[in-house]
Amino acid sequence: MPVFLLLAGLGAVVVSATTRLGGERARRALPYAPVIPRTWDSTALAAAELPLATPSASPRHVSAAYYYQLPERVAYKDYPVYAPGREPKGYWEWLQKQAPQVVFDAAKLHTEADWIKAGELLFDMPIDVDGAVLSEADVRNPALYAATKMPLTKDGIMPYARYVVTEKGKVLLGNLSCGMCHTRVEKNGVVLKGAQGNFPGDRATAWAIRHAPSFPEPAVQFVTGILFDAPFVKDDPNSQLSHRSKEEICQAFEALPPGTLGRQGTSILFPPTVPDLVGVKDRTYLDHGGLARHRSIGDMMRYIAINQALDFMASYDGYIPAGIGHKTLALPGKATFSGTFDRYSEAQLFALAKYVYSLTPPANPNQPTALSRRGSQLFIKEGCVSCHTPPLYTNNMLTPADGFEVPEEHRKKYDIFEISIGTDPGYALKTRRGTGYYKVPSLKGVWYRGPFLHDGSLATLGDVLDPKRLRADYVPTGFKGAGVTTKAVPGHEFGLELTSPDRDALLAFLKTL
């Protein structure tokens, strides 16, 4: 090649590279001006959720007029809670001297990274400072940590609650952040944000009920009812529970292992595992029953708003959980149940959704081996790919629970895989979130998750593939319910007939995902 052509070619490469670099710098320098969807859009909201298994009880949410009259939440700076004996010297006294600081201002967010960082602050921001789950006295009491086996970080931080300063000299204990449920602390003290959380929240609730003087039996029954009653369900077991004794209710709460959580509208009789939010951007349906459709970031914003905690104000065939007498809405901003008297701003919801979308899994220590490669072939041979389709390892479809007949119109509107896998149908049919379906979960990240199945009845992946779990004398390794010693864990019988070597190979593969 002539030298002048070679030089000309090199010059073109340099110019091209320089142009690309300049374009990249220019792109980074451009202000990020997102178009933020309207959260409480009546058209979008009307199709945002599936009907319930009892269609007439499908939630009718508050009107846009009501929603936008609610005051916007102020995001105050919050501070770590240390376990007793782990708090740095002088920390509590230092907190008393802090002035309140507002940490969210959309006008100061200039890049996409700024929005994601602000979303992380909001992810950790408590929406309750009235002791909805834990009080200041609770988190400073060693007995709580011993009774609940509370996980701690390497630095002795209890990451599920935060101190909040709203007035100088006034330190409050904040609850009910997104991070309260969706934070996992590993045995080595490493924190995984957005993972399947392991806050022993229901055990902490039982502990608080037993030790707080403000929890007489009628109050315990009232709160339990607001959280879980589904009076539109025939012979509703949740309503029956909320009328039992304080001790029986405490035992029901205590029966839930970490990794499951009786959030509002579910049940502590049919508890859901805490969803892993890593990779949620690629999920078509949200909630174990696929209650919420996920078509855009606007849907994610609506889902967050409803779950933090406007679903308490929805009408379920005339039943309003946090309504006056369960029948009438309070005036906007005048409701008294945590999360019902204010709301996130549109910008806050957008930032929160951007952060959730940005979550990435931790580094996987389980690298591919000859054994796991054999397991990957078994994964295909056994037909696992039909439901857990690569690369997402879910087909993003819904499977009907036993006892639920799929309405004809659903086949045209939703993604339904019409094979029931036979797991316990209680959550799908007997709760305020029950749609009659279970969504097909992704298997990505199962190596750091647990317990398993939608109700957390099995502690490990190995338990899922253990054929002994189908026997009546089986002792569930996860959730089994108050007063239960043995019971079968039916359903999802795929892989139960594998030989021991094949089972080991399949498990080795699953742990690499």
LUMGU-494465 format. One record per residue (C-alpha): residue number from 1; residue in three letters; y, z, x. Coordinates in steps of 0.1 Angstrom, whole numbers, always signed. Layout:
BEGIN
  num  residuo     py     pz     px
  NUM      ALA      Y      Z      X
...
! end
This chain:
BEGIN
  num  residuo     py     pz     px
    1      MET     +0     +0     +0
    2      PRO    +35     -9    +14
    3      VAL    +54    +22    +25
    4      PHE    +84    +15     +2
    5      LEU    +61    +14    -28
    6      LEU    +45    +46    -18
    7      LEU    +79    +63    -13
    8      ALA    +91    +48    -47
    9      GLY    +60    +62    -63
   10      LEU    +65    +97    -48
   11      GLY   +102    +96    -59
   12      ALA    +91    +88    -94
   13      VAL    +67   +117    -94
   14      VAL    +94   +140    -81
   15      VAL   +119   +128   -107
   16      SER    +93   +132   -134
   17      ALA    +84   +167   -123
   18      THR   +120   +177   -120
   19      THR   +127   +163   -155
   20      ARG    +98   +183   -169
   21      LEU   +109   +215   -152
   22      GLY   +144   +209   -164
   23      GLY   +132   +203   -199
   24      GLU   +111   +235   -198
   25      ARG   +141   +256   -185
   26      ALA   +162   +241   -213
   27      ARG   +136   +249   -239
   28      ARG   +134   +285   -227
   29      ALA   +172   +287   -227
   30      LEU   +175   +274   -263
   31      PRO   +181   +303   -287
   32      TYR   +151   +310   -310
   33      ALA   +164   +307   -345
   34      PRO   +134   +310   -368
   35      VAL   +134   +300   -404
   36      ILE   +122   +333   -420
   37      PRO   +103   +328   -453
   38      ARG   +113   +348   -484
   39      THR    +87   +375   -488
   40      TRP    +89   +383   -525
   41      ASP    +89   +346   -535
   42      SER    +75   +346   -571
   43      THR    +57   +312   -567
   44      ALA    +41   +321   -534
   45      LEU    +33   +356   -546
   46      ALA    +16   +343   -577
   47      ALA    -11   +326   -557
   48      ALA    -12   +350   -527
   49      GLU    -41   +371   -540
   50      LEU    -74   +364   -556
   51      PRO    -82   +378   -590
   52      LEU   -101   +410   -590
   53      ALA   -138   +412   -601
   54      THR   -123   +426   -633
   55      PRO    -98   +397   -638
   56      SER    -77   +415   -664
   57      ALA    -69   +442   -639
   58      SER    -57   +419   -612
   59      PRO    -25   +434   -598
   60      ARG     +9   +425   -612
   61      HIS    +33   +433   -585
   62      VAL    +69   +445   -590
   63      SER    +95   +418   -597
   64      ALA   +117   +403   -571
   65      ALA   +147   +420   -587
   66      TYR   +129   +454   -582
   67      TYR   +117   +446   -547
   68      TYR   +151   +435   -534
   69      GLN   +168   +466   -548
   70      LEU   +147   +488   -526
   71      PRO   +166   +500   -495
   72      GLU   +156   +484   -462
   73      ARG   +138   +507   -437
   74      VAL   +158   +518   -407
   75      ALA   +138   +516   -375
   76      TYR   +145   +547   -355
   77      LYS   +132   +551   -320
   78      ASP   +100   +571   -319
   79      TYR    +83   +592   -293
   80      PRO    +47   +600   -282
   81      VAL    +28   +629   -296
   82      TYR     +9   +648   -269
   83      ALA    -22   +669   -275
   84      PRO    -18   +707   -270
   85      GLY    -20   +715   -233
   86      ARG    -12   +679   -223
   87      GLU    +25   +678   -232
   88      PRO    +48   +675   -201
   89      LYS    +68   +706   -193
   90      GLY   +101   +707   -212
   91      TYR    +91   +676   -234
   92      TRP    +96   +694   -267
   93      GLU   +129   +709   -257
   94      TRP   +140   +674   -245
   95      LEU   +131   +658   -278
   96      GLN   +154   +683   -296
   97      LYS   +184   +669   -276
   98      GLN   +178   +633   -284
   99      ALA   +202   +614   -307
  100      PRO   +188   +590   -332
  101      GLN   +186   +554   -320
  102      VAL   +181   +523   -342
  103      VAL   +158   +500   -323
  104      PHE   +157   +469   -345
  105      ASP   +186   +446   -348
  106      ALA   +178   +409   -356
  107      ALA   +211   +398   -342
  108      LYS   +200   +408   -307
  109      LEU   +168   +388   -308
  110      HIS   +174   +356   -289
  111      THR   +139   +344   -279
  112      GLU   +105   +342   -294
  113      ALA    +94   +369   -269
  114      ASP   +123   +391   -282
  115      TRP   +109   +389   -318
  116      ILE    +74   +397   -307
  117      LYS    +86   +427   -286
  118      ALA   +106   +439   -316
  119      GLY    +75   +434   -338
  120      GLU    +55   +457   -315
  121      LEU    +81   +485   -320
  122      LEU    +78   +480   -358
  123      PHE    +40   +481   -355
  124      ASP    +42   +516   -341
  125      MET    +70   +527   -364
  126      PRO    +60   +553   -390
  127      ILE    +71   +547   -425
  128      ASP    +65   +584   -435
  129      VAL    +81   +615   -421
  130      ASP    +70   +639   -449
  131      GLY    +35   +647   -437
  132      ALA    +15   +621   -457
  133      VAL    -15   +625   -433
  134      LEU     -5   +649   -405
  135      SER    +23   +674   -401
  136      GLU    +40   +686   -370
  137      ALA    +20   +719   -372
  138      ASP    -12   +699   -374
  139      VAL     -6   +678   -342
  140      ARG     +4   +709   -323
  141      ASN    -28   +728   -334
  142      PRO    -58   +726   -310
  143      ALA    -81   +732   -340
  144      LEU    -73   +698   -355
  145      TYR    -84   +680   -323
  146      ALA   -116   +699   -321
  147      ALA   -125   +695   -357
  148      THR   -118   +657   -359
  149      LYS   -129   +648   -323
  150      MET    -95   +631   -320
  151      PRO    -94   +604   -293
  152      LEU    -67   +607   -266
  153      THR    -53   +583   -241
  154      LYS    -55   +590   -203
  155      ASP    -22   +608   -205
  156      GLY    -33   +631   -233
  157      ILE    -13   +612   -260
  158      MET    -26   +611   -295
  159      PRO    -14   +576   -303
  160      TYR    -19   +575   -341
  161      ALA    +13   +594   -350
  162      ARG    +48   +595   -335
  163      TYR    +77   +619   -333
  164      VAL   +108   +604   -350
  165      VAL   +144   +616   -345
  166      THR   +166   +607   -375
  167      GLU   +192   +634   -367
  168      LYS   +201   +650   -335
  169      GLY   +181   +683   -332
  170      LYS   +157   +672   -360
  171      VAL   +123   +660   -347
  172      LEU   +100   +648   -375
  173      LEU    +63   +638   -374
  174      GLY    +59   +602   -384
  175      ASN    +28   +588   -401
  176      LEU    +15   +556   -416
  177      SER    +26   +531   -390
  178      CYS     +5   +499   -388
  179      GLY     -7   +513   -354
  180      MET    -20   +545   -371
  181      CYS    -50   +525   -384
  182      HIS    -51   +495   -360
  183      THR    -51   +514   -327
  184      ARG    -84   +519   -308
  185      VAL    -88   +544   -280
  186      GLU   -118   +537   -258
  187      LYS   -139   +565   -242
  188      ASN   -120   +559   -209
  189      GLY    -87   +565   -226
  190      VAL    -76   +529   -226
  191      VAL    -57   +518   -257
  192      LEU    -64   +486   -276
  193      LYS    -36   +478   -300
  194      GLY    -45   +458   -331
  195      ALA    -82   +464   -326
  196      GLN   -105   +480   -351
  197      GLY    -89   +514   -350
  198      ASN   -108   +547   -345
  199      PHE    -83   +572   -358
  200      PRO   -104   +599   -376
  201      GLY    -79   +598   -404
  202      ASP   -102   +609   -433
  203      ARG   -115   +638   -413
  204      ALA    -79   +647   -405
  205      THR    -71   +645   -442
  206      ALA    -99   +668   -451
  207      TRP    -88   +692   -423
  208      ALA    -52   +692   -436
  209      ILE    -63   +697   -472
  210      ARG    -83   +728   -462
  211      HIS    -56   +743   -440
  212      ALA    -23   +734   -458
  213      PRO    -11   +759   -484
  214      SER     +7   +730   -502
  215      PHE    -27   +715   -512
  216      PRO    -40   +734   -542
  217      GLU    -69   +718   -560
  218      PRO    -48   +699   -587
  219      ALA    -26   +684   -559
  220      VAL    -57   +672   -540
  221      GLN    -71   +656   -572
  222      PHE    -38   +640   -579
  223      VAL    -34   +624   -545
  224      THR    -71   +613   -544
  225      GLY    -65   +596   -578
  226      ILE    -34   +578   -567
  227      LEU    -53   +565   -536
  228      PHE    -85   +554   -552
  229      ASP    -88   +556   -590
  230      ALA    -98   +522   -606
  231      PRO    -99   +532   -643
  232      PHE   -105   +496   -653
  233      VAL   -140   +498   -638
  234      LYS   -167   +509   -662
  235      ASP   -177   +545   -654
  236      ASP   -153   +544   -624
  237      PRO   -169   +565   -597
  238      ASN   -135   +569   -579
  239      SER   -119   +585   -610
  240      GLN   -149   +608   -613
  241      LEU   -144   +619   -577
  242      SER   -107   +626   -582
  243      HIS   -117   +651   -609
  244      ARG   -141   +670   -588
  245      SER   -135   +702   -569
  246      LYS   -113   +704   -538
  247      GLU   -144   +711   -516
  248      GLU   -163   +681   -530
  249      ILE   -133   +658   -523
  250      CYS   -130   +672   -488
  251      GLN   -166   +665   -481
  252      ALA   -162   +629   -493
  253      PHE   -133   +624   -469
  254      GLU   -152   +641   -440
  255      ALA   -182   +617   -445
  256      LEU   -162   +587   -432
  257      PRO   -167   +580   -395
  258      PRO   -139   +567   -372
  259      GLY   -136   +530   -375
  260      THR   -137   +532   -413
  261      LEU   -108   +544   -434
  262      GLY   -102   +551   -471
  263      ARG    -69   +532   -474
  264      GLN    -52   +530   -507
  265      GLY    -70   +509   -533
  266      THR   -103   +511   -516
  267      SER   -127   +540   -518
  268      ILE   -141   +569   -498
  269      LEU   -173   +563   -517
  270      PHE   -175   +527   -506
  271      PRO   -153   +527   -475
  272      PRO   -141   +497   -456
  273      THR   -142   +494   -419
  274      VAL   -108   +490   -403
  275      PRO   -101   +453   -397
  276      ASP    -96   +440   -362
  277      LEU    -63   +422   -361
  278      VAL    -69   +403   -329
  279      GLY    -73   +366   -339
  280      VAL    -61   +372   -375
  281      LYS    -38   +342   -372
  282      ASP    -69   +320   -376
  283      ARG    -83   +339   -407
  284      THR    -80   +322   -441
  285      TYR    -85   +354   -461
  286      LEU    -75   +390   -454
  287      ASP    -91   +422   -465
  288      HIS   -129   +427   -466
  289      GLY   -131   +411   -501
  290      GLY   -108   +383   -492
  291      LEU    -82   +396   -516
  292      ALA    -52   +381   -498
  293      ARG    -50   +344   -490
  294      HIS    -35   +335   -456
  295      ARG    -19   +301   -456
  296      SER    +13   +308   -436
  297      ILE    +33   +335   -418
  298      GLY    +49   +341   -452
  299      ASP    +16   +352   -466
  300      MET    +12   +376   -437
  301      MET    +46   +390   -444
  302      ARG    +37   +395   -481
  303      TYR     +4   +411   -471
  304      ILE    +22   +436   -448
  305      ALA    +48   +444   -475
  306      ILE    +21   +450   -502
  307      ASN     +0   +471   -479
  308      GLN    +29   +492   -466
  309      ALA    +28   +502   -495
  310      LEU    +40   +483   -526
  311      ASP     +5   +480   -541
  312      PHE    +10   +515   -553
  313      MET    +36   +502   -577
  314      ALA    +15   +473   -590
  315      SER     +1   +473   -625
  316      TYR    -36   +471   -628
  317      ASP    -41   +464   -665
  318      GLY    -14   +489   -673
  319      TYR    -24   +514   -646
  320      ILE     +3   +520   -620
  321      PRO    -11   +543   -593
  322      ALA    +23   +558   -582
  323      GLY    +41   +552   -615
  324      ILE    +55   +579   -637
  325      GLY    +24   +591   -656
  326      HIS     +7   +561   -640
  327      LYS    +23   +539   -667
  328      THR    +60   +534   -658
  329      LEU    +78   +523   -626
  330      ALA   +104   +547   -612
  331      LEU   +139   +532   -607
  332      PRO   +140   +512   -574
  333      GLY   +142   +535   -545
  334      LYS   +135   +566   -566
  335      ALA    +97   +566   -563
  336      THR    +84   +596   -543
  337      PHE    +51   +584   -529
  338      SER    +52   +574   -492
  339      GLY    +61   +537   -487
  340      THR    +72   +531   -523
  341      PHE   +109   +540   -521
  342      ASP   +119   +515   -494
  343      ARG   +108   +483   -478
  344      TYR   +109   +463   -446
  345      SER   +137   +438   -442
  346      GLU   +127   +401   -441
  347      ALA   +135   +400   -404
  348      GLN   +114   +431   -398
  349      LEU    +84   +415   -416
  350      PHE    +88   +383   -397
  351      ALA    +88   +402   -364
  352      LEU    +58   +423   -373
  353      ALA    +39   +391   -383
  354      LYS    +48   +374   -350
  355      TYR    +35   +405   -331
  356      VAL     +3   +406   -350
  357      TYR     -2   +368   -343
  358      SER     +4   +374   -306
  359      LEU    -24   +400   -302
  360      THR    -50   +390   -276
  361      PRO    -84   +406   -269
  362      PRO    -91   +428   -239
  363      ALA   -109   +413   -209
  364      ASN   -146   +411   -218
  365      PRO   -168   +427   -191
  366      ASN   -199   +410   -205
  367      GLN   -201   +378   -186
  368      PRO   -227   +350   -195
  369      THR   -261   +354   -180
  370      ALA   -295   +336   -183
  371      LEU   -303   +362   -210
  372      SER   -271   +356   -230
  373      ARG   -275   +318   -227
  374      ARG   -310   +321   -242
  375      GLY   -294   +342   -269
  376      SER   -269   +315   -276
  377      GLN   -297   +291   -284
  378      LEU   -313   +317   -307
  379      PHE   -279   +320   -324
  380      ILE   -282   +283   -333
  381      LYS   -319   +283   -340
  382      GLU   -317   +313   -364
  383      GLY   -289   +296   -384
  384      CYS   -262   +321   -375
  385      VAL   -238   +292   -370
  386      SER   -238   +285   -408
  387      CYS   -217   +315   -415
  388      HIS   -204   +324   -380
  389      THR   -193   +290   -370
  390      PRO   -179   +284   -334
  391      PRO   -153   +285   -321
  392      LEU   -139   +311   -345
  393      TYR   -174   +324   -352
  394      THR   -166   +325   -389
  395      ASN   -166   +297   -414
  396      ASN   -136   +315   -431
  397      MET   -154   +315   -464
  398      LEU   -162   +341   -491
  399      THR   -197   +352   -502
  400      PRO   -203   +367   -536
  401      ALA   -216   +403   -538
  402      ASP   -248   +410   -556
  403      GLY   -241   +412   -593
  404      PHE   -210   +390   -592
  405      GLU   -211   +357   -610
  406      VAL   -187   +331   -594
  407      PRO   -163   +317   -621
  408      GLU   -163   +279   -622
  409      GLU   -125   +277   -615
  410      HIS   -130   +297   -583
  411      ARG   -151   +269   -568
  412      LYS   -121   +245   -571
  413      LYS    -95   +270   -557
  414      TYR   -113   +290   -530
  415      ASP   -136   +286   -500
  416      ILE   -169   +300   -514
  417      PHE   -203   +300   -496
  418      GLU   -225   +307   -525
  419      ILE   -252   +328   -508
  420      SER   -251   +366   -512
  421      ILE   -262   +385   -481
  422      GLY   -272   +415   -502
  423      THR   -250   +443   -487
  424      ASP   -238   +471   -509
  425      PRO   -216   +456   -536
  426      GLY   -196   +489   -544
  427      TYR   -165   +479   -525
  428      ALA   -164   +444   -540
  429      LEU   -170   +455   -576
  430      LYS   -157   +491   -580
  431      THR   -124   +493   -563
  432      ARG    -88   +483   -568
  433      ARG    -92   +456   -541
  434      GLY   -126   +444   -552
  435      THR   -127   +406   -558
  436      GLY   -165   +403   -562
  437      TYR   -166   +387   -528
  438      TYR   -169   +396   -491
  439      LYS   -153   +374   -465
  440      VAL   -174   +362   -436
  441      PRO   -162   +382   -406
  442      SER   -156   +367   -372
  443      LEU   -180   +378   -345
  444      LYS   -154   +374   -318
  445      GLY   -148   +407   -301
  446      VAL   -178   +425   -315
  447      TRP   -184   +440   -280
  448      TYR   -155   +463   -284
  449      ARG   -158   +469   -322
  450      GLY   -178   +492   -343
  451      PRO   -191   +506   -367
  452      PHE   -205   +475   -384
  453      LEU   -211   +459   -418
  454      HIS   -182   +461   -442
  455      ASP   -187   +498   -449
  456      GLY   -194   +509   -413
  457      SER   -229   +521   -421
  458      LEU   -243   +509   -387
  459      ALA   -228   +522   -355
  460      THR   -239   +495   -331
  461      LEU   -249   +458   -330
  462      GLY   -284   +469   -321
  463      ASP   -285   +489   -354
  464      VAL   -276   +457   -373
  465      LEU   -307   +440   -359
  466      ASP   -330   +470   -364
  467      PRO   -356   +463   -392
  468      LYS   -361   +501   -397
  469      ARG   -327   +502   -415
  470      LEU   -343   +487   -446
  471      ARG   -365   +517   -451
  472      ALA   -356   +546   -474
  473      ASP   -362   +571   -447
  474      TYR   -337   +555   -424
  475      VAL   -309   +577   -411
  476      PRO   -277   +555   -411
  477      THR   -260   +557   -377
  478      GLY   -225   +552   -393
  479      PHE   -213   +559   -428
  480      LYS   -239   +573   -452
  481      GLY   -219   +594   -477
  482      ALA   -214   +631   -483
  483      GLY   -246   +650   -486
  484      VAL   -268   +620   -478
  485      THR   -294   +625   -451
  486      THR   -315   +592   -453
  487      LYS   -310   +560   -471
  488      ALA   -318   +523   -466
  489      VAL   -290   +500   -453
  490      PRO   -298   +467   -471
  491      GLY   -284   +433   -467
  492      HIS   -276   +409   -439
  493      GLU   -313   +407   -430
  494      PHE   -308   +378   -406
  495      GLY   -325   +384   -372
  496      LEU   -345   +414   -383
  497      GLU   -378   +396   -377
  498      LEU   -370   +387   -341
  499      THR   -392   +399   -313
  500      SER   -378   +426   -291
  501      PRO   -371   +402   -262
  502      ASP   -353   +377   -285
  503      ARG   -333   +405   -301
  504      ASP   -321   +416   -266
  505      ALA   -311   +380   -258
  506      LEU   -292   +376   -291
  507      LEU   -274   +409   -285
  508      ALA   -265   +398   -250
  509      PHE   -250   +366   -263
  510      LEU   -230   +384   -291
  511      LYS   -215   +408   -266
  512      THR   -200   +378   -246
  513      LEU   -180   +366   -276
! end
